Amino acid sequence: MENEPAHGVQWLSAIFALNKGTTKTSAQDTTKNWVALKKRKVSAGFISETRHQITMSKDFTFAIKSICFDEDYRPSDNTRITTNFANLARGSSRRENLRNTLRMIDNRFNALAHWDNPKGDRYAVNLEIISVEINIDGERNGNTLPLIEILKTNILDRKSGERIEGIAGNNFSSYVRDYDFSVLLLEHNKNQPEFSTPDNFGDLHGKLFKCFVSSDTYKSNFKKQPVICLSVSTSRTYHRTANRHPVLGVEYQQDEYSLTDEYFQKMGLKVRYFMPSNSVAPLAFYFSGDLLGDYSSLELIGTISTMDTFQKIYRPEIYNANSAAGESYQPSLKHQDFSLTRIVYDREERSRLAIEQGKFVEKNFIKPYQAILEQWSANYAL
């Protein structure tokens, strides 16, 4: 759904808007919107007043918007340019990309949910892209900023006609995370002999996420806590255990958390690694409660089928390899024995835009409001 700022109040949200009608979008395009916006009837006095109001604010509230991810999907003006599903939906192959992706998800779901499903076509997965905006001035003035995007699965049982609500989370995209990993972390380690992380790395992002998940907005829209499903780390070695779940598959463990694991831990999320049946590499599942007890088989299958499909597209060297992970497994993007899907995905563009967008967020959000955000983060507690 389109975001339509009213009466110029949502000026900061507008600077994140992308140029309409383009298939290639960069941070420079977005900056043009910011310059154009300043030339409109938004006075310096109004901006100064708005910043003062934000300084005085103590509360964050959230708003949720959703759009269907189907073969007709086109990224809205507010979708992050680095979002993986936005990448799939650009260019001349967009409709074929989307159609093939959705077919892969449905096929994977039916292969895993094989009971009472003799033809392998009983279920279909419907996806919603959930965009979360944060109101940094409570509910008084509506100064909203785009914060994160996640996916929500819904499962259609064609046999019974029932629509089954799935899990929120799955894919995870974040403006502040782009800044943390693509700007702050790179600058911190520039010309340094050893890799390290800045003090309090991920603290602000983690607290913003926990604030959202504990909010009335989240609770009124989603019945259960989110599960985020990502690729395992190429910097860690994973060891197969004897534990096997009927849906999630065989469990893997590692001796030391990756940087991503630690980052998500600050979001209040634990991690376990499972390789489902007929997968070739384990997936990392981030969750806050009981992964094995809080969700039904069909809910878990919805997440597996969605994210296993996306990872085959994003990282075919790992998730579409021609041989499965063994007892001891270190993923590698340099692995050569893999198959490509028929889906066009520009991974280099994704990496480049993450840096551009991270710098844009730093300039227009992190630095102007750094003191306010640090004060809130220091005082925030669930």
C-alpha positions as CSV (number, residue, x, y, z in Angstrom):
1,M,0.0,0.0,0.0
2,E,1.3,3.4,-0.9
3,N,2.3,5.8,1.9
4,E,0.7,9.2,1.4
5,P,2.2,11.9,3.7
6,A,-0.5,14.4,4.8
7,H,0.0,18.2,4.9
8,G,3.8,17.9,4.7
9,V,4.0,16.6,8.3
10,Q,5.7,13.3,7.2
11,W,8.6,15.1,5.7
12,L,11.2,12.8,6.9
13,S,9.3,9.8,5.6
14,A,9.2,11.4,2.2
15,I,13.0,11.7,1.9
16,F,13.1,7.9,1.9
17,A,10.7,7.7,-1.0
18,L,12.1,6.3,-4.3
19,N,11.6,7.8,-7.7
20,K,8.5,6.5,-9.4
21,G,8.6,4.6,-12.6
22,T,12.3,3.5,-12.5
23,T,13.7,0.1,-12.5
24,K,17.2,1.1,-11.3
25,T,17.1,3.1,-8.1
26,S,20.0,4.5,-6.1
27,A,20.6,6.6,-3.0
28,Q,21.3,9.5,-5.3
29,D,17.8,9.2,-6.7
30,T,16.4,9.3,-3.2
31,T,18.6,12.3,-2.3
32,K,17.0,14.1,-5.3
33,N,13.6,13.6,-3.6
34,W,15.0,15.2,-0.4
35,V,16.3,18.2,-2.3
36,A,13.0,18.6,-4.2
37,L,11.1,18.3,-0.9
38,K,13.1,21.1,0.7
39,K,12.2,23.4,-2.3
40,R,8.5,22.8,-1.6
41,K,6.4,24.6,1.0
42,V,8.3,23.1,3.9
43,S,9.9,26.0,5.7
44,A,13.1,25.9,7.7
45,G,11.0,27.0,10.7
46,F,8.7,24.0,10.3
47,I,11.7,21.6,10.2
48,S,13.2,23.2,13.2
49,E,10.0,23.0,15.1
50,T,9.5,19.3,14.2
51,R,13.0,18.5,15.4
52,H,12.3,20.3,18.7
53,Q,9.2,18.2,19.2
54,I,11.1,15.0,18.5
55,T,13.7,16.1,21.1
56,M,10.9,16.4,23.7
57,S,9.3,13.1,22.8
58,K,9.6,10.0,25.1
59,D,7.4,7.6,23.2
60,F,7.7,5.6,20.0
61,T,4.7,4.2,18.3
62,F,4.4,2.0,15.2
63,A,2.3,1.7,12.1
64,I,2.1,-1.4,9.8
65,K,1.3,-1.5,6.1
66,S,1.1,-4.6,3.9
67,I,1.2,-5.5,0.2
68,C,0.7,-8.8,-1.4
69,F,3.8,-10.5,-2.9
70,D,2.5,-12.1,-6.0
71,E,3.3,-12.1,-9.7
72,D,1.7,-8.6,-10.0
73,Y,3.9,-7.2,-7.2
74,R,5.7,-3.9,-7.9
75,P,7.8,-2.3,-5.1
76,S,6.0,0.6,-3.6
77,D,7.7,4.0,-3.3
78,N,8.6,3.3,0.3
79,T,10.1,-0.2,-0.2
80,R,13.8,-0.4,0.7
81,I,15.8,-0.4,-2.6
82,T,18.0,-3.2,-1.1
83,T,15.1,-5.5,-0.2
84,N,15.7,-8.8,-1.9
85,F,12.1,-9.2,-3.1
86,A,12.2,-5.7,-4.6
87,N,15.3,-6.8,-6.5
88,L,13.4,-9.7,-8.0
89,A,10.5,-7.5,-9.0
90,R,12.6,-5.1,-11.2
91,G,13.6,-5.3,-14.8
92,S,12.3,-7.0,-17.8
93,S,12.1,-10.5,-16.1
94,R,10.1,-9.3,-13.2
95,R,6.9,-11.2,-13.8
96,E,8.6,-14.4,-14.8
97,N,10.9,-14.0,-11.7
98,L,7.9,-13.7,-9.4
99,R,5.9,-16.4,-11.0
100,N,8.8,-18.9,-10.8
101,T,9.6,-17.9,-7.2
102,L,6.0,-18.5,-6.1
103,R,5.8,-21.8,-7.9
104,M,9.0,-22.9,-6.2
105,I,7.6,-22.0,-2.8
106,D,4.4,-23.9,-3.4
107,N,6.2,-27.0,-4.6
108,R,8.6,-26.9,-1.6
109,F,5.6,-26.6,0.8
110,N,3.7,-29.5,-0.7
111,A,6.8,-31.7,-0.7
112,L,7.2,-31.1,3.0
113,A,3.5,-31.3,3.9
114,H,3.1,-34.6,2.1
115,W,0.6,-36.3,4.4
116,D,-3.0,-36.5,3.0
117,N,-1.5,-34.8,-0.1
118,P,-1.2,-37.5,-2.7
119,K,-0.9,-35.2,-5.7
120,G,1.4,-32.7,-4.0
121,D,-0.9,-29.8,-4.8
122,R,-3.1,-29.4,-1.7
123,Y,-1.5,-26.2,-0.4
124,A,-0.6,-22.7,-1.7
125,V,1.5,-20.1,0.1
126,N,0.4,-16.5,0.0
127,L,2.9,-13.9,1.1
128,E,2.5,-10.4,2.4
129,I,5.3,-7.8,2.7
130,I,4.9,-6.1,6.0
131,S,6.4,-2.6,6.2
132,V,6.8,-1.1,9.7
133,E,7.0,2.6,10.3
134,I,8.1,4.2,13.5
135,N,6.5,7.3,14.8
136,I,9.3,9.1,16.7
137,D,7.0,11.7,18.3
138,G,4.3,9.4,19.8
139,E,0.9,9.7,18.2
140,R,0.8,13.5,18.3
141,N,2.2,14.7,15.0
142,G,2.7,11.6,12.8
143,N,6.4,12.0,12.0
144,T,6.9,8.5,10.7
145,L,10.1,6.8,9.5
146,P,10.3,3.5,7.6
147,L,12.0,1.0,10.0
148,I,11.9,-2.6,8.9
149,E,10.3,-5.0,6.4
150,I,9.4,-8.6,7.0
151,L,7.3,-11.3,5.3
152,K,4.1,-12.8,6.6
153,T,3.1,-16.3,5.3
154,N,-0.5,-17.4,4.9
155,I,-1.4,-20.9,3.8
156,L,-4.4,-21.9,1.6
157,D,-5.6,-25.5,2.1
158,R,-7.3,-26.2,-1.2
159,K,-8.9,-29.4,0.1
160,S,-10.8,-27.7,3.0
161,G,-10.8,-24.2,1.7
162,E,-9.3,-23.1,5.0
163,R,-6.9,-20.1,5.1
164,I,-4.2,-20.8,7.8
165,E,-2.3,-17.9,9.3
166,G,1.5,-18.4,9.1
167,I,4.5,-16.9,10.8
168,A,5.5,-13.2,10.6
169,G,9.2,-12.5,10.1
170,N,10.9,-14.9,7.7
171,N,12.9,-12.4,5.6
172,F,14.2,-9.4,7.5
173,S,15.2,-6.0,6.1
174,S,16.1,-3.0,8.2
175,Y,17.3,0.6,7.5
176,V,19.3,0.8,10.7
177,R,20.9,-2.6,10.1
178,D,22.1,-1.4,6.6
179,Y,23.8,1.5,8.4
180,D,25.3,-0.7,11.1
181,F,26.8,-3.3,8.7
182,S,27.4,-1.3,5.5
183,V,28.7,2.0,7.0
184,L,29.5,1.9,10.7
185,L,31.2,-1.5,10.8
186,L,33.2,-0.8,7.6
187,E,34.4,2.6,8.8
188,H,35.3,1.2,12.2
189,N,37.6,-1.5,10.7
190,K,39.1,0.7,8.0
191,N,43.0,0.3,8.1
192,Q,42.8,-1.7,11.3
193,P,45.1,-4.8,11.7
194,E,42.3,-6.9,13.3
195,F,38.6,-7.0,12.9
196,S,36.5,-5.6,15.8
197,T,33.0,-4.2,16.4
198,P,32.3,-0.6,17.7
199,D,31.1,-0.2,21.3
200,N,27.4,-0.9,21.7
201,F,27.2,-2.2,18.1
202,G,23.6,-3.2,17.4
203,D,22.2,-1.9,20.7
204,L,19.9,0.8,19.2
205,H,18.7,-1.5,16.4
206,G,18.0,-4.3,18.9
207,K,16.0,-2.1,21.2
208,L,14.0,-0.6,18.4
209,F,13.1,-4.2,17.3
210,K,12.1,-5.3,20.8
211,C,10.1,-2.1,21.2
212,F,8.1,-3.0,18.1
213,V,7.6,-6.6,18.9
214,S,6.3,-5.7,22.4
215,S,4.1,-2.9,21.1
216,D,0.3,-3.0,20.9
217,T,0.6,-2.6,17.1
218,Y,2.5,-5.9,16.8
219,K,0.2,-7.7,19.2
220,S,-3.0,-6.6,17.4
221,N,-1.7,-7.7,14.0
222,F,0.1,-11.0,14.7
223,K,-0.8,-13.8,17.0
224,K,2.7,-15.2,17.6
225,Q,6.2,-13.9,18.0
226,P,8.2,-13.6,14.8
227,V,10.7,-16.2,13.4
228,I,13.4,-14.9,11.1
229,C,15.1,-17.4,8.8
230,L,18.4,-16.5,7.3
231,S,21.5,-18.1,5.7
232,V,24.1,-19.7,7.9
233,S,27.4,-17.8,8.2
234,T,30.3,-18.5,5.8
235,S,32.7,-17.7,8.7
236,R,31.6,-20.5,10.9
237,T,31.7,-24.3,10.8
238,Y,28.6,-26.2,11.7
239,H,28.4,-29.8,13.1
240,R,25.5,-32.2,12.6
241,T,23.9,-33.5,15.8
242,A,21.7,-36.6,16.4
243,N,18.7,-34.4,17.0
244,R,16.1,-34.6,14.2
245,H,12.8,-32.8,14.1
246,P,10.0,-34.1,11.9
247,V,9.6,-30.8,10.0
248,L,12.7,-28.8,10.6
249,G,15.0,-31.7,9.9
250,V,18.4,-32.5,11.3
251,E,19.9,-30.0,13.8
252,Y,23.4,-28.4,13.4
253,Q,25.4,-26.6,16.0
254,Q,28.5,-24.5,16.0
255,D,31.1,-23.6,18.7
256,E,30.9,-19.8,18.4
257,Y,28.2,-17.4,17.4
258,S,28.6,-15.3,14.2
259,L,28.4,-11.6,14.1
260,T,24.9,-11.9,12.8
261,D,23.9,-14.3,15.6
262,E,25.2,-11.7,18.2
263,Y,23.4,-8.9,16.4
264,F,20.1,-10.8,16.5
265,Q,20.7,-11.7,20.1
266,K,20.5,-8.0,20.9
267,M,17.1,-8.1,19.2
268,G,16.0,-10.6,21.9
269,L,16.3,-13.6,19.5
270,K,17.9,-17.0,20.1
271,V,19.2,-19.1,17.2
272,R,19.1,-22.8,16.1
273,Y,20.2,-24.3,12.9
274,F,18.3,-27.0,11.0
275,M,18.6,-28.6,7.6
276,P,15.1,-29.7,6.5
277,S,14.4,-32.8,4.4
278,N,15.7,-32.5,0.8
279,S,17.6,-29.3,1.7
280,V,21.4,-29.2,1.1
281,A,22.4,-26.8,3.8
282,P,21.1,-25.7,7.3
283,L,19.1,-22.6,7.8
284,A,19.5,-20.3,10.8
285,F,16.2,-19.8,12.7
286,Y,16.0,-16.7,15.0
287,F,13.2,-16.8,17.5
288,S,12.3,-15.6,21.0
289,G,10.2,-18.4,22.5
290,D,10.2,-22.1,21.8
291,L,10.8,-22.8,18.2
292,L,9.7,-26.4,18.4
293,G,6.7,-25.9,20.7
294,D,5.2,-22.6,19.8
295,Y,4.4,-23.2,16.1
296,S,2.5,-25.8,14.2
297,S,4.0,-28.0,11.5
298,L,2.2,-26.1,8.7
299,E,3.4,-22.8,10.2
300,L,7.0,-24.0,10.2
301,I,6.7,-25.4,6.7
302,G,5.5,-22.1,5.5
303,T,8.7,-20.4,6.7
304,I,10.9,-23.2,5.5
305,S,9.4,-23.3,2.0
306,T,9.6,-19.5,1.6
307,M,13.1,-19.0,2.9
308,D,14.6,-22.1,1.4
309,T,13.4,-20.9,-2.0
310,F,14.7,-17.4,-1.5
311,Q,18.1,-18.7,-0.4
312,K,18.4,-20.9,-3.4
313,I,18.0,-17.7,-5.4
314,Y,20.2,-15.4,-3.2
315,R,22.9,-17.9,-2.4
316,P,22.8,-20.8,-4.9
317,E,26.4,-21.8,-4.0
318,I,25.2,-22.8,-0.6
319,Y,21.5,-23.6,-0.9
320,N,21.4,-25.0,-4.5
321,A,24.6,-26.9,-4.2
322,N,24.7,-30.3,-5.9
323,S,25.7,-32.1,-2.7
324,A,24.3,-31.8,0.8
325,A,26.1,-30.6,3.9
326,G,28.0,-33.3,5.7
327,E,28.6,-33.9,9.4
328,S,31.0,-31.0,9.5
329,Y,30.1,-28.1,7.2
330,Q,31.4,-24.7,6.4
331,P,29.4,-22.8,3.9
332,S,31.2,-21.0,1.1
333,L,30.1,-18.6,-1.7
334,K,33.2,-19.7,-3.6
335,H,31.7,-23.3,-4.0
336,Q,31.6,-24.1,-7.7
337,D,29.4,-27.3,-7.7
338,F,26.0,-25.8,-7.7
339,S,23.0,-25.2,-10.0
340,L,21.4,-21.8,-10.9
341,T,17.7,-21.3,-10.7
342,R,15.8,-19.8,-13.6
343,I,15.3,-16.6,-11.6
344,V,17.3,-13.5,-12.3
345,Y,18.8,-11.9,-9.1
346,D,21.5,-9.2,-9.0
347,R,23.5,-9.9,-5.9
348,E,26.2,-7.3,-6.7
349,E,23.5,-4.6,-7.0
350,R,22.2,-5.7,-3.6
351,S,25.6,-5.2,-2.0
352,R,26.3,-1.9,-3.7
353,L,22.9,-0.4,-2.8
354,A,23.2,-1.5,0.8
355,I,26.3,0.8,1.1
356,E,24.6,3.7,-0.7
357,Q,21.4,3.4,1.4
358,G,23.3,3.0,4.6
359,K,25.2,6.3,4.0
360,F,21.9,8.0,3.1
361,V,20.3,6.8,6.4
362,E,23.4,8.0,8.3
363,K,23.1,11.4,6.8
364,N,19.4,11.9,7.1
365,F,18.5,9.9,10.2
366,I,21.3,8.6,12.4
367,K,23.4,11.8,12.6
368,P,20.6,14.4,12.9
369,Y,18.9,12.5,15.7
370,Q,21.9,10.7,17.2
371,A,21.6,12.3,20.6
372,I,17.9,11.7,20.8
373,L,18.2,8.0,19.8
374,E,21.1,7.4,22.2
375,Q,19.2,8.9,25.0
376,W,16.2,6.8,24.3
377,S,18.3,3.7,23.9
378,A,20.1,4.3,27.2
379,N,16.8,4.6,29.0
380,Y,14.8,1.9,27.2
381,A,13.9,-1.2,29.1
382,L,11.1,-3.8,28.5
